[in-house]
Amino acid sequence: MAEILATKTSLAGRRMLGTFEAVRAEALFASTLQPSVAPSPDQVRRGVTASLRRLGVRGCAAQVAGEFGDHPDTAAARMSWALATINRVYPAPSTPLVPRPRPLAFAS
């Protein structure tokens, strides 16, 4: 599932999801945290860590896939919450400018 989330093309006005974001979102999805309690950033980080330790990356992905198969409506809402929460708690680093290679000069 992380691979699918990470390789989806971006929709208009949305940035593409990175692999770390996808894995964290799956781990949050698989955690015991609930959107109704509005967990703090520290609770989210602990929940992500606990899920990854308990289930591993593949286990979190399998749990997400199972929920989407069994309960697609509630799973979609939970994943939306997980993605938004991960983007809030783990802001994307600003991308440093990487110098481009300069074209070679051709001798005549």
Secondary structure, 3 states (H helix, E strand, C coil): CHHHHHHCCCCCCCCCCCHHHHHHHHHHHHCCCCHHHCCCHHHHHHHHHHHHHHHHHHHHHHHHHHHHHHCHHHHHHHHHHHHHHHHHHCCCCCCCCCCCCCCCCCCC
